[in-house]
């Protein structure tokens, strides 16, 4: 698993986490924002108007604008809003939230473009159902079916990396943390329930999303406000540190190691995209089924997506984490091997900054990593060795084997524990959905606050997995035909069960997700740019 994570990180370093990717994404949003005259501001009201009036129906399609928006939101409002925001702050510090805001604002225009084009070029498939998405406008609008094939394949892979494995992993880990529920049991039950819903196709999915999305959003907003009101004195300082760290980077704070400008920028943009999916090309598949009369009108509706998803829900999550102070606090937890490093004995033992530099050099730069043997007596390190877990100096570290305190020799290679059968526990920073759960315990509900996160996460992630299965269906249909749909659905459910059962480390799943997001986004951004004149014509034609 350690080697797999290293390979994934190596690929991601040239792809999703490389500086050119977030710059390309933001540049596309900036270009279309100016090219189309700031539609996310000028036409923001139009989206709400269409939703409130039930849409101006009259075209082909079998979902209302509200149902299409709810379906798309059920695909975007997921673990990215709970675990993704927490991961962005965990790695990039408070400034990462600022870059999520920037991504959302520009993403409102990007979403407007991709949805309008997908609705415009949608078509009837062999069964008489409406099908749309970037692959259709690439084929029919650009005459570039090869690009549609590339996009469909990348998004098909992304259904596992974005809409499947991170979602079930967060559900099972949070239910285990809050209720002590065995991950194997929870993942099995949820896999069965998802399978029952996706059998019904888009009509059942849209109906489910239209009823569950408002409910789950309301529950989460109430829970978030309960924490913020309880910690109201920290709200303004939280905004201050977000803006301050954008220009200065995040300093060492408590257990937090600090973060540079580039780290906050890269992870903020990446997690922002993962959350609202603007430019990824997924939600246009849902919007293409709407019976909205004019394609631009459906584009107006889609502007609301990044606003609700990131500027409201993700902001609430980020403020809860920062205002509660849990992002710098250490908690007792089981140590995942992909996040566990040993520095051994060195002069850095006496200097925290030197310890941190040694850790970063070992982890990121392939520098001087400790290799050797360490003696463990009654579960405790017999020598003064620095242990890092979850990007923090671990404390009160204990070693177990077969649920008993371990005594013996452990072997370390390049900073990593290679002795099998050893479980490590101790105090360190927490990440992902667990970090958000800890933050919710700092509000009016006390230690029961994490149950709100568990319920919200269950509803968010469950609806996300259902919607993304539909996206995968459309890609499979485009690439391989209707006969391949059953095989895709079986593989989708199987991957869900494996990821939720704890057979793959959380960090591996999240790192894989970043690669798949980038893979589907790039061909979609290219297609949008090539159709920029068509997009401008559609907007001008509608406004006339």
N, C-alpha and C positions, 0 to 999 in steps of 0.2 A: 504493500500500500504506500509506503514511503517513496519508493521508486516511481510509482504511478503518479503520485502527487508532484514529484520533481519534474517528470516529463510534461505534465499538464502546465505547470508553472513556466517551464521553458518555452512551450508553445505560446502561452498567454503573454509572455514578456515581449514577443515580437508581434502580437496580435491585439487582443482585447485590452491589455494593460499598457501597451506601448503608447507613447504620447501622441502619435499621429492619429490614433483612432478617435479619442475624444475631441481632438481638434477638428477632424473631418466631420464628425457629428455636429458639433457646434457651428462650424462654418456653413454647413448646409442649412441649419436653422436660421442663421444670421442672413444668409443670402435670400432665402424665401421670405423672411420677415420684411426686408426692404423691397424686394422684387414685387411683392404683392401688397405692399402698403400697410404693414402691421395688422393683418387680419385678426390676430388673437386679441387685439384691443378693439378694433372697429366693429367686428362682428361677434363679439362675445355675447352681447344681448340676444342676438338672433338665435343662437343655440338654445338659450333658455326659453325663448318665445316658441320655437318649434316644439320643444319638449312639452311645454305647458298646454299648447293647443292640440297636442296629440299628433302633430306632424301634418304636412300637406300631402296626403297620400294620393295615389292615382297611378303609380307605376308598378311594374312587376316587383314582387317581393312578398315575403310572408312574415315579416316581423315589423312592428311599429318602430319609429325612431327611438322611443323610450326603451323598448325591449332590446334593440340593437346596441344602444348605449350601455344598458345594464349588462348585456352579454359581454361586451368589450371590457367594461369595468370589472366584471367578475374574473376576467382573464388577467387584468393588470393589478387590481387590488388583491394582493396575496402576501406571500412571505416577504416580498420586497419592501412592503410598507411597514412590516414589523421586524423581521430578521435582517432585511437588506439595509435599512437605515441604521440599525444597530451595528452591522458589520462595517458600514462606511465610517461611522464615528469611531468604532473600535480601531480601525486601521489609519484613517485619515484625520481623525480629530474633529472638533466642532466645525471647522471650515468646510468639511465635506458636505455639510448640509447646505451651505451657501451655493455650492456648485450643483447640488440637486435642484435648487430653486432656478438657477440659470438654465439648466437643462430642461426643466419643465416649461419655463416661459417660452424658450425657443422651440421646444417640442410641441407646443400648442399649434404653431404654424406648420411644423413638419407633419404632425398628425392630420391637420386640415388638408394638406396636399395629397398625402398617400390615400386617405379615405375618399376624397373627391374623385381621384383618378380610378380607384378600384370600383367605386359605385358606377362611374361612367362606362367603364369597359366590361362590366360583368356580363355573364351569358347564361343561357339555360344549358344544363348538362343533359346527358342521355336520359335521365329519369325525370326530366322536366323541372328540376329544382334550380334555383338561382345560385350561381357560383361566381365568386369574385375574389379579388386579392391582387397583390403585385404581380404574381405570375401571369395573370390574365391580361393586365394592361401592358406587361412586357411583351407578350405574344401578339396581342391585337393592336396595341397602340404604337409599339416600337418595331413590330415585325422581327422581334428578337426572341424566338422561342428558347434558344439556348440559354439566354439569361434567365428566363422563367424557370427553366429546369434547374439551373444553379441555385436560384433563390429557393425553389421548392425543396430541394434536397437539404439545403442549409437550415431552413425553417423546420423541416421534418426532424433533423437531429436536435434542433433547439427545443422541440416539444418535450424532449427528455431532459435537456439541460436547464430549461427555463420553467416549463409548466408542469413538470412531473417530479423529478427527484428532490430538488430543494424544498418543494412544498411538503411532500410526505415526510421528509427528514425533519423538518421543523415541527410538524404536527406530532410525530412520534416522540421526539426528544422533549417537547414541551409537556405533553401529556404524561410522560414518564417523570419529569421534574415536578409537576404540580400534583399529580394523582398517583404516582408510583405504578402506572400502567405499563405492562411489558410491551416494548416496541413491536415485537413480533405479533402480538395479539391486536394492537391498535392498527398496525399497517394492514393486517389481513382483513379486518372488518371494514376499514375505509376503502381498501381495494375492491371489495365486493360491492359496496355502496356506489362507488364511482362507476363500476361496470354496469350496474342496473340503470343508472341515469343515461350514460352515453349510448346505450342501445336505442334510445328513443330519438336520437338525432337532434338537429338544430331546434326543432319546435319545442321539444321537451326541455332542452338546455335553455332556450330563451325564456320559457315560462318559469323555470326554476330560478334563473338569474334575476328576472323582474321582481320576484317576490323576496329573494334572500338578500340581494345587494343593499337595498335601503335599510333592512333590519340590522345587518351586520355592521354597516357603517355607523348607525345610530348607537349601537352598543359600544363600539370602540371609541367614538367621540365622547360619550358620557364618561367612560372610564378614564380617558386622557384628561378631560377637564377636571375630574376629581383629584388627580395628582397635581395638576398645575395650580389649582386653587389652593390646595394644601401647601404648596411650595411657591406661592405667588411672589415672595420676595426674591426668588432666584430667576424669575422670568426675564426681566430686563438685563441682568448680568449675563444670562445665557445668550441673548441676542448680541450683547457687546462682545462676548468671547468669540462668537461665530464670525462677526465682521472683523474683529481684531486679528484673528488667526488667519484670515484670508491673505493678509499682506505680510504677516510676520511668522507664519507657521505656528504649530502647536508646541508649546514647551512641555517639559516633563511635569506631570501633575499626578501625585499619588502613585498609583501603579502604572499609569499611562506613560509610555516611553517617549512621547512626542512624535510629531509628524511634520514633514517638509511641505512646502507649497505644492510641489509636483505630486506628492502622495495624496494630499487632500483633493487636488484637482482631478487626478486620474480616477480615484475611487468614488469621488462625488459624482462625476459625470457617468461613470460605469454603472453605479447603483441607481442613479436617476433614470438612466435608460432602462435598466432591468425593471424598475418599478413601473414607469408609465409606458414603456415600449414604443415611444415616439420614434419613428424611423425604422423600427425592426420589421414592420410589415405584417404583424400578426393580427391586430385588431381590425384592419381594413377588411379582413375576411368576414368578420361578424357584421360590420357596417354594410357590406355589400348586399346583405339579405334584406335590408330595410325597404319599405314601400314608399319612402320619401320621393316626391315627384321629381325634384331636380337634384342632381348629384352634389351641387354646391351646398344645398341645404343640409345634406347629410354630413358634409364637411364641417359646416357650422356646429352641428351637434357634437362632432368629435373633438372640437376645441375644448369642450368641457372636461374631457377625460384627464389630461395632465393636470388641469386645475384641481379637480376633485382628488385625484390619486396622489399627486406629489405636493402641490401647494397647500392642501388642507391636511390630508391624512398623514403623509410623511413628515410634514412640519410638526404636527402634534406629537408624533412618535419621537422625533429628534428633541423637541423641547422637554418632553417628559424625561428622557434619558439625561439631558444636560442639567435641568433644574433639580432633579432628584439627587444628582451627584454620583450615581452608581457607575458611571463610565470610568471613574478613577479608583473604584473600590475593588478589593479582592474578596473572593468567595470560595468556599470549599467546593471542589468539583473533581471529577475524574479527568485525568490528563489524556488527551488524544495524542497519539505518537507523532502525527504530522505537525503538531504544534509544540512538541517537547524537544528541548535542546539542553545539552550538558556542556558547560565550558571547562570543567575540570578545575584544578588548582592553578592559580596564576596570581600575578601582582594585582590584577583587577579586582580581587576579592575586597580590597580596602576602599575602592573608589567606584561608586555607582555609575558615573558617566563612562568610565573605562569598561565596566562590565557591559553596559549597553552597546558601546562601540564594538566590543569583541563579539557580542551576539549578532549584531547587524552584519559585521564583516563575515562571520561564519555562515549566517543564514542566506544572505543576499549576494555576497561577492565571492563566495568560494574561497574565503581566506583561511586563516589559521584555525581550524576546527579541532577540538579535542578528540583524541582517539586513545583508548586504553581501557583499563579495568578499574572498577570502583568497588570497594568493600561495603556491604550493607549488613548491619547488625540489628536484629529485631525491627526490621522495617525502616531503619533510620540510616542516613548517610553517615559513615564512620569518619569521613574526612570533610574538610571545608571545601565543598564544591558548589559552584553557582548553577542553579537549575532555572531555565526559562520555560514558561508555558504561557500560551496565549499572549505573546508579546509583552510579558511582564516577568519580573523576578519572582519565582515561586517561593512560598513560605510554608513551613510545617509540612514538608514533603514526606510521604510514607510510601513504602513499597510492599506490595502484596503478591502472593502466589497462591492460587486455589483458595482465595478469600482468607488467607492467613498471613500474618506478618512474615516477610521474607528475610532470611539471613543467607548470605553467600556473596558471590561475585557477579556483578553485571558488566557486560561488555559494551563499550561505546565506540562507534565508528563515525568519524566526521561529525561529531556532536550529537549523533542519533543513537538511541537505545536499540541494540540489535538482539539482545537476549530475549528469547520468546517466552511467553507465559507470564510475564511480569506486568502487573497493573500498578499504576502510579496515581496517587491522590495527593491533594494538598490545596493550598489557597493561591489563587491567581485571578487575573481579570477573567470575566466571562464575556461571551460574544453572542452574536446572532439573536434569536428570539429569547434566549435565556436572559440576556442583558435587558431586554425590554420588560420581561417578566419581573426582574428585580426592581426595575424602576417603578412599575405599577404597585409594588408593595410599599412604596413610600408615600401613598396617598391616604384618602379617607378610609379606604377599605382595609388598610393594614396588610397583613400577610395573605389576605384573601384577594388582593388586587391582581395577583398573577393568574387567578382563575379567569378574569376578564380577558387577559391576553390569550389564555388557552382556548377559551370559547371563540374569541375573535379570530384567532389563528386557524382554528378548526374550520370556521365558516369561510374565511378568506381563502385559505389554501384549497379547501374542498371544491369551492366554486371555480378556482383557477385551474385545477387539474381537469375538471369537466370541460371547461371552455377550450383549453389547449388540446384536449383530445380531438375536438372538432377541427381545430386548425390542422392537426396532423392528418385527420381524415381527408381534408381538402387537398393537402399536399400529396398524400398517397394516391388519391384519385387522379390527380394531375400527372403524376409520374408513372404509375403502374396500372391504373384502371381499377374498376369497382371490385374485381375479384380479390384484390390485395388488401381490402379494408379489414377483413376479419383477422388477418395475420398481424397487421399493424396494431389493432386494438389489443390482441393477446400480448404482444411484445410490450405495449404501453403499460398494461396492468402488471405484467411481470416485473418490469423495471421499477414500478412504483412499490411493489412489495419488497424487493431487494433493498432499495434505498431506505425504506421506512423501518426495516428490521435491524438496522444498525450494522449491516455487513460492510458498509462503506463509510469512511470518516466524513464528518460534516465539511471539513475544509476542502477535501477532494471534490465533493459535490458542488460547492459554491465556486471553486476555481474552474471546474468544467463548465458551469453555467455561464461564466463570463466569456469564455471562448465561443460558445454556441450563439450567444447574443450578437457578438461582433460578426460572426459568419453570415448570419441572415441579414444583418443591417446593411452591410457594404453593397451588395448587389441592388438592394432596394433604393439606397441613396443615389446610386448611379442611374437607375431607371427614372426616378423622380426628376433628377437634373436634366436628363435627356428629353423629358416631356414638359419642361418648364414653360414653353410657349403655349402649349395646349392648355396648361393649367391657368395661365393668365387669361387666355381667351375665354375659358369657361367662366371665370370669375367676372370678367367684364360683361359677358353675354347675360349672365344672371342679374347683375346690378342694373342693366338697361331695362 
